[in-house]
Amino acid sequence: MRIAVLVKEVPDTYGARKLDLETGLANRDASDRVLDEIGERALEFAISYAESAPDTEIVAVSVSPEVAANSLRKALAMGAHRVVQVADAALAGADLTLTATTLAAVLRKVEADLIITGNVSTDGSGGVIPSMVAEHLGLPSVTALDKAEIVAGEGGGVGVIRGERTVDGAKLGVELALPAVVSITEQMPDPRFASLKGIMAAKKKPFDVHSLAELGVDADELVPRSIMTAAAEQPPRGAGIKIEDDGTAAAQLTDFLAQKGLL
């Protein structure tokens, strides 16, 4: 079985995240660049399965600038067998639709039996890439799995994926025949730390980089379907209002909430 895991380099959530006010794009040099944790959880799920199924190949797939290579190598250090990256200057500022189109193109080349991704990235927070990729590939999809289990077919062949997702406060059990696209939530197990042995082994693992032309994608046709009309710095946080209880605190609080339209 071949499992493709979609991973992404994002600005570190522990640092300051800023927009480029001229372009409206994320200023990725404003903080450290790291592999998105939700993508690491997707990798953990795939790697854990591969440990009990030695014939499984895990391919980390990413659409990202060339400078993301260092972050992507963490996927190899964690246990992925190879990385396939699409790096092309024409993808600068790509929106969700453009990213999904490109991911689908490279995934056709990878030919995975199962595609796993996080449900929402920590930078864009779009949450639609899994479904959009599935639509492009014509594959069944289920999103936001809190629990998941891969069940191989007879003789170790392609089988099904079973899982559980939260729906309106209830738990819904799902089963999907492979090939398929699934996304997982932060309820899945924490990702492992890369060991020294894994870090050293990562240096020898395949790392393939493709351009749009190599994928047969016409960059001139890949125009963003959305535009940024304006961007501004986040206003500084005010000092706030302090309410002291002199017998009228409840009334003051009610008035404050009413002014903010919260009552």
C-alpha positions in Angstrom: 0.0 0.0 0.0 1.1 3.5 -0.7 0.0 6.3 1.5 0.4 10.0 0.6 0.4 12.5 3.5 -0.1 16.1 2.7 2.2 18.3 4.7 2.8 22.1 4.8 5.3 24.5 6.1 3.7 27.3 8.2 4.8 30.2 10.3 5.4 29.1 13.9 2.2 29.7 15.9 4.4 30.6 18.9 5.8 33.6 17.0 4.4 36.8 15.6 2.4 36.2 12.4 2.1 39.1 10.1 0.7 40.0 6.6 2.7 41.7 3.9 0.6 44.9 3.6 1.5 45.4 -0.1 0.4 41.9 -1.3 -1.9 40.8 1.5 0.0 37.5 1.7 1.4 36.0 4.9 4.9 37.3 5.7 6.6 34.0 6.2 9.9 35.6 7.2 8.3 37.3 10.3 8.7 34.1 12.4 10.3 30.7 12.3 9.0 28.2 9.6 7.9 24.8 10.9 6.0 21.8 9.7 2.3 22.2 10.5 1.4 20.1 13.5 -1.8 18.8 12.1 0.2 17.5 9.2 2.6 15.8 11.6 -0.4 14.1 13.2 -1.4 12.8 9.8 2.1 11.5 9.4 2.0 9.8 12.8 -1.1 8.0 11.8 0.4 6.7 8.6 3.8 5.8 10.2 2.1 3.9 13.0 0.2 1.8 10.4 3.4 1.2 8.4 5.2 -0.1 11.5 2.7 -3.1 11.5 2.5 -3.3 7.7 6.1 -3.4 6.3 5.1 -3.3 2.7 3.6 0.2 3.2 5.3 3.2 1.6 4.6 6.7 3.0 5.1 9.7 0.7 5.0 13.2 2.1 3.6 15.5 -0.5 3.8 19.3 -0.4 3.2 22.4 -2.5 5.6 24.9 -1.1 8.6 27.2 -2.0 12.0 25.7 -2.3 13.0 27.1 1.1 10.6 24.7 2.8 12.9 21.8 2.1 14.4 21.9 5.7 10.9 21.6 7.2 9.9 18.8 4.8 12.9 16.8 5.8 11.4 16.5 9.2 8.8 14.3 7.6 11.6 12.0 6.5 13.2 12.0 9.9 9.8 11.0 11.5 9.6 8.0 9.2 8.2 8.9 5.8 10.0 7.1 3.0 10.3 9.9 0.5 9.1 13.5 -0.1 7.5 14.8 -3.3 7.5 18.6 -3.4 6.0 21.0 -6.0 8.1 24.2 -6.0 7.4 26.8 -8.7 7.6 30.6 -8.7 4.2 30.7 -10.5 2.6 29.3 -7.3 3.6 32.3 -5.2 0.4 33.6 -3.5 -1.6 30.6 -4.6 -5.1 30.5 -3.1 -7.0 27.4 -2.0 -8.4 26.5 -5.5 -5.0 26.9 -7.1 -3.3 24.8 -4.4 -5.9 22.0 -4.7 -5.4 21.9 -8.5 -1.7 21.6 -8.1 -1.9 19.0 -5.3 -4.2 16.9 -7.5 -1.7 17.0 -10.3 1.2 15.7 -8.2 -1.0 13.1 -6.5 -1.9 11.6 -9.8 1.8 11.1 -10.3 2.3 9.6 -6.8 -0.6 7.1 -7.4 -1.4 6.6 -3.7 -3.9 4.1 -2.3 -4.8 6.5 0.5 -4.3 10.2 0.9 -4.3 11.6 4.4 -4.2 15.3 5.5 -5.0 17.5 8.4 -8.5 19.0 8.5 -7.4 22.7 8.9 -4.0 24.3 8.5 -2.8 26.7 11.2 -2.0 29.5 8.8 -4.9 29.7 6.2 -7.5 27.8 8.2 -9.4 27.1 5.0 -10.4 23.5 5.8 -11.5 22.7 2.2 -8.3 21.3 0.6 -9.1 17.6 1.4 -12.6 17.8 -0.2 -11.3 19.8 -3.2 -8.5 17.4 -3.8 -10.9 14.4 -3.6 -13.2 16.2 -6.2 -10.3 16.7 -8.6 -9.2 13.1 -8.3 -12.7 11.6 -8.4 -12.2 9.8 -5.1 -14.5 9.3 -2.1 -13.7 11.4 0.9 -14.5 11.7 4.6 -13.2 14.6 6.7 -12.4 15.5 10.3 -11.8 12.0 11.6 -11.2 12.0 15.4 -10.2 8.3 15.3 -9.1 6.2 12.3 -8.0 2.7 11.5 -6.7 1.3 8.2 -7.8 -2.3 7.5 -5.8 -4.0 4.7 -7.5 -6.2 2.2 -6.9 -10.0 1.9 -3.3 -10.8 1.3 -2.2 -7.3 2.5 -3.9 -5.6 -0.4 -5.8 -2.3 -0.4 -8.7 -2.5 1.9 -10.8 0.1 3.8 -10.4 2.9 6.3 -12.7 3.1 9.3 -13.1 6.0 11.6 -15.2 8.2 13.9 -16.1 11.8 13.5 -18.1 14.3 15.6 -21.4 15.4 14.1 -23.7 17.8 16.1 -22.5 16.6 19.4 -22.8 12.9 18.4 -20.2 10.4 17.2 -20.6 9.0 13.7 -18.8 5.8 12.6 -17.7 5.7 9.0 -16.1 3.2 6.6 -14.6 4.0 3.3 -13.2 1.7 0.6 -9.8 2.7 -0.7 -8.5 4.5 -2.7 -9.8 7.5 -0.8 -9.0 10.9 0.7 -9.4 11.5 4.5 -8.6 14.3 6.9 -7.9 14.0 10.6 -8.3 16.3 13.6 -6.2 17.2 16.6 -8.0 14.4 18.5 -5.6 11.9 16.8 -2.4 10.9 18.7 0.5 13.4 19.1 3.3 13.1 16.5 6.5 11.5 17.5 9.8 13.3 17.9 12.3 12.6 15.2 15.1 10.5 16.7 18.8 11.0 15.9 18.8 7.8 13.9 15.8 9.2 11.9 17.5 12.5 11.3 20.6 10.8 9.9 18.5 8.4 7.8 16.5 11.3 6.4 19.6 12.6 4.6 19.7 9.5 2.4 16.0 9.3 1.6 14.6 10.4 -1.8 13.5 14.0 -2.1 11.9 14.8 -5.4 11.1 18.4 -6.5 8.8 19.0 -9.5 7.9 22.2 -11.4 4.4 22.8 -12.8 5.7 22.1 -16.3 7.0 18.6 -15.2 3.5 17.9 -14.0 2.0 18.9 -17.3 0.3 21.9 -15.6 0.0 25.2 -17.6 1.0 27.9 -15.1 -0.7 30.6 -17.2 -4.0 28.9 -16.7 -3.6 28.6 -12.9 -4.8 32.1 -12.0 -6.1 32.6 -8.4 -9.9 32.5 -8.1 -9.8 34.9 -5.2 -8.2 38.3 -4.6 -7.1 40.3 -1.6 -8.8 43.7 -1.7 -7.1 45.3 1.4 -4.7 44.5 4.2 -4.0 46.3 7.4 -2.0 45.8 10.6 -3.9 44.4 13.5 -4.8 47.3 15.8 -3.0 47.4 19.1 -4.9 46.0 22.0 -6.5 48.7 24.2 -6.1 49.0 28.0 -9.6 47.7 28.5 -12.2 48.8 31.1 -11.9 48.0 34.8 -15.1 47.6 36.7 -14.9 47.9 40.4 -17.8 46.5 42.5 -19.2 49.5 44.3 -22.7 48.0 44.3 -23.3 48.9 40.6 -20.9 46.4 39.0 -23.7 44.3 37.5 -25.3 47.3 35.9 -22.0 48.5 34.5 -21.2 45.1 33.1 -24.7 44.9 31.5 -24.3 48.4 29.9 -20.8 47.5 28.6 -22.1 44.3 27.0 -25.0 46.1 25.5 -22.7 48.8 23.9 -20.7 46.0 22.3 -23.9 44.4 20.9 -23.5 41.3 23.0 -26.8 41.5 24.7 
